């Protein structure tokens, strides 16, 4: 912390991002929060990656159906979309 404080006194810019710091008296190091934020972001990305790959093919079909002319959707396609939405709803509940 002392070296960061000295760096800010010598040059009023953040040593990492080069942001101009007006008043160094109001700065407090919070390394733990940065670490927790990073871990939370990683968990979120892992969870999103798993969800994207587990249902990826089925959701691609769903998106393809929505991208086509919706007047030409038949009952089988509508039932497929409803089934996928019900499954997703159960996952989220």
Rosetta constraint file for C-alpha pairs under 8 A:
AtomPair CA 1 CA 5 HARMONIC 6.16 0.50
AtomPair CA 1 CA 29 HARMONIC 6.92 0.50
AtomPair CA 2 CA 6 HARMONIC 6.10 0.50
AtomPair CA 3 CA 7 HARMONIC 6.08 0.50
AtomPair CA 4 CA 8 HARMONIC 6.22 0.50
AtomPair CA 4 CA 15 HARMONIC 7.36 0.50
AtomPair CA 5 CA 9 HARMONIC 6.27 0.50
AtomPair CA 5 CA 24 HARMONIC 7.49 0.50
AtomPair CA 6 CA 10 HARMONIC 6.22 0.50
AtomPair CA 7 CA 11 HARMONIC 5.93 0.50
AtomPair CA 7 CA 12 HARMONIC 7.73 0.50
AtomPair CA 7 CA 15 HARMONIC 7.07 0.50
AtomPair CA 8 CA 12 HARMONIC 4.85 0.50
AtomPair CA 8 CA 13 HARMONIC 6.04 0.50
AtomPair CA 8 CA 14 HARMONIC 6.60 0.50
AtomPair CA 8 CA 15 HARMONIC 7.61 0.50
AtomPair CA 8 CA 21 HARMONIC 7.60 0.50
AtomPair CA 8 CA 24 HARMONIC 6.89 0.50
AtomPair CA 9 CA 24 HARMONIC 7.54 0.50
AtomPair CA 12 CA 20 HARMONIC 5.80 0.50
AtomPair CA 12 CA 21 HARMONIC 5.29 0.50
AtomPair CA 12 CA 22 HARMONIC 6.76 0.50
AtomPair CA 13 CA 18 HARMONIC 5.04 0.50
AtomPair CA 13 CA 19 HARMONIC 5.24 0.50
AtomPair CA 13 CA 20 HARMONIC 4.39 0.50
AtomPair CA 13 CA 21 HARMONIC 5.46 0.50
AtomPair CA 14 CA 18 HARMONIC 4.57 0.50
AtomPair CA 14 CA 19 HARMONIC 5.13 0.50
AtomPair CA 14 CA 20 HARMONIC 6.44 0.50
AtomPair CA 14 CA 21 HARMONIC 6.66 0.50
AtomPair CA 23 CA 27 HARMONIC 7.72 0.50
AtomPair CA 30 CA 34 HARMONIC 6.76 0.50
AtomPair CA 31 CA 35 HARMONIC 6.30 0.50
AtomPair CA 32 CA 36 HARMONIC 6.17 0.50
AtomPair CA 33 CA 37 HARMONIC 6.08 0.50
AtomPair CA 34 CA 38 HARMONIC 6.22 0.50
AtomPair CA 35 CA 39 HARMONIC 6.26 0.50
AtomPair CA 36 CA 40 HARMONIC 6.13 0.50
AtomPair CA 37 CA 41 HARMONIC 6.17 0.50
AtomPair CA 38 CA 42 HARMONIC 6.25 0.50
AtomPair CA 39 CA 43 HARMONIC 6.24 0.50
AtomPair CA 40 CA 44 HARMONIC 6.14 0.50
AtomPair CA 41 CA 45 HARMONIC 6.16 0.50
AtomPair CA 42 CA 46 HARMONIC 6.13 0.50
AtomPair CA 43 CA 47 HARMONIC 6.10 0.50
AtomPair CA 44 CA 48 HARMONIC 6.09 0.50
AtomPair CA 45 CA 49 HARMONIC 5.97 0.50
AtomPair CA 46 CA 50 HARMONIC 6.21 0.50
AtomPair CA 47 CA 51 HARMONIC 6.27 0.50
AtomPair CA 48 CA 52 HARMONIC 6.01 0.50
AtomPair CA 49 CA 53 HARMONIC 6.22 0.50
AtomPair CA 50 CA 54 HARMONIC 5.96 0.50
AtomPair CA 51 CA 55 HARMONIC 6.33 0.50
AtomPair CA 51 CA 56 HARMONIC 7.64 0.50
AtomPair CA 52 CA 56 HARMONIC 5.09 0.50
AtomPair CA 53 CA 57 HARMONIC 7.79 0.50
AtomPair CA 55 CA 59 HARMONIC 5.97 0.50
AtomPair CA 56 CA 60 HARMONIC 6.05 0.50
AtomPair CA 57 CA 61 HARMONIC 6.43 0.50
AtomPair CA 58 CA 62 HARMONIC 6.38 0.50
AtomPair CA 58 CA 84 HARMONIC 7.77 0.50
AtomPair CA 59 CA 63 HARMONIC 6.14 0.50
AtomPair CA 59 CA 84 HARMONIC 7.85 0.50
AtomPair CA 60 CA 64 HARMONIC 6.05 0.50
AtomPair CA 61 CA 65 HARMONIC 6.18 0.50
AtomPair CA 62 CA 66 HARMONIC 6.37 0.50
AtomPair CA 62 CA 81 HARMONIC 6.18 0.50
AtomPair CA 63 CA 67 HARMONIC 6.11 0.50
AtomPair CA 64 CA 68 HARMONIC 6.49 0.50
AtomPair CA 65 CA 70 HARMONIC 7.63 0.50
AtomPair CA 65 CA 73 HARMONIC 7.60 0.50
AtomPair CA 65 CA 77 HARMONIC 7.51 0.50
AtomPair CA 66 CA 70 HARMONIC 6.66 0.50
AtomPair CA 68 CA 72 HARMONIC 7.97 0.50
AtomPair CA 69 CA 73 HARMONIC 7.40 0.50
AtomPair CA 73 CA 77 HARMONIC 6.09 0.50
AtomPair CA 73 CA 78 HARMONIC 6.82 0.50
AtomPair CA 74 CA 78 HARMONIC 6.47 0.50
AtomPair CA 75 CA 79 HARMONIC 6.07 0.50
AtomPair CA 76 CA 80 HARMONIC 6.18 0.50
AtomPair CA 77 CA 81 HARMONIC 6.28 0.50
AtomPair CA 78 CA 82 HARMONIC 6.20 0.50
AtomPair CA 79 CA 83 HARMONIC 6.10 0.50
AtomPair CA 80 CA 84 HARMONIC 6.28 0.50
AtomPair CA 81 CA 85 HARMONIC 6.20 0.50
AtomPair CA 82 CA 86 HARMONIC 6.13 0.50
AtomPair CA 83 CA 87 HARMONIC 6.24 0.50
AtomPair CA 84 CA 88 HARMONIC 6.20 0.50
AtomPair CA 85 CA 89 HARMONIC 6.06 0.50
AtomPair CA 86 CA 90 HARMONIC 6.26 0.50
AtomPair CA 87 CA 91 HARMONIC 6.33 0.50
AtomPair CA 88 CA 92 HARMONIC 6.31 0.50
AtomPair CA 89 CA 93 HARMONIC 6.26 0.50
